[in-house]
Amino acid sequence: MEKSKLSTADKIKLALMHTGLIIALIVVLFPAYWVLAASFKSGGSLFSTDLFPKTYTLENYRLLLTKTRFVQWMINTVILCGCSSVLALIVTVSAGYAFSRMNFPGRKWGLMTMVIMQMFPAAMAMVAIYKLLLILGDMTGGMVGLNTLTGLIMVYAGGGIPFNTWIIKGYLDGLPKELEESAYMDGATPTQTFLQIVFPLMTPILAVVTIFNFIGPYADFLLPSVVLTGEDKFTLAVGMRGFISGAFATNWSQFAAASILGALPIMIIFFSLQKFLVEGLTKGALKG
């Protein structure tokens, strides 16, 4: 009934909007389809005159899983991203709560320092990170240093502290302090108040921080390619580079297959936490 009341101009505008959305959807999904189709093609070429391949094969996936170290690279990447996310959460939740709820000497300058740190690109610290891991490797006998996942975990966890602390602080600023004051009046300790009152309310922002901390290291190529030298320690991004880096032995089909399988952990985490994502990103702007 409402559509019949629309004027001709409104109908044209609505049709143009739908057309624009469809075009945007095609632009977004076409690269994903192209990679998916390439992963099922025989041969190593990424380009073809056919939009729909005439024949499909699982040979690229079989070779990827049996003739390469793809599984090891995937395990390394999941361990790296998972451990760095957990470590970053432990540090930034504590720091964000302290900056939001407590007054202490240096609080203002600490917040300003974290803002300033976000102004510089991570590539500027590449040499310093390399030197630091080299020194740590000598001090720990190679347990934490170059060519170790432990060293990369510490770097990624530490590098995300300023940004994550700020967004957690912003979220906590939007939670009413009366909830904690009521708990204190009932005899709860600060630790009990945080764990039983505040922490359960932080689920949305914790999901946001987890996604950010997981995706960042997962997709990074530059730092792991500098720090990791052993093929058994490669992350997925570094290992996949080998499929297309050869001058005469590029294999785009296996690269496409690795891209499809490599995207699965990100998709699983994103769809598992997506219901918290919007709330976690927007609620920090509210003041309760």
Secondary structure, DSSP 8 states (H G I E B T S, - for coil): -TGGG--HHHHHHHHHHHHHHHHHHHHHHHHHHHHHHHHTSSSS-S--S-SS-S---SHHHHHHHHSSSHHHHHHHHHHHHHHHHHHHHHHHHHHHHHHHH---TTHHHHHHHHHHHTTS-GGGGHHHHHHHHHHHHHHHTTSSSTT-HHHHHHHHHHHTHHHHHHHHHHHHHTS-THHHHHHHHTT--HHHHIIIIIHHHTHHHHHHHHHHHHHHHHH--HHHHHH--SGGG--HHHHHHTTT--SS---HHHHHHHHHHHHHHHHHHHHHHHHHHHHHHHGGG---
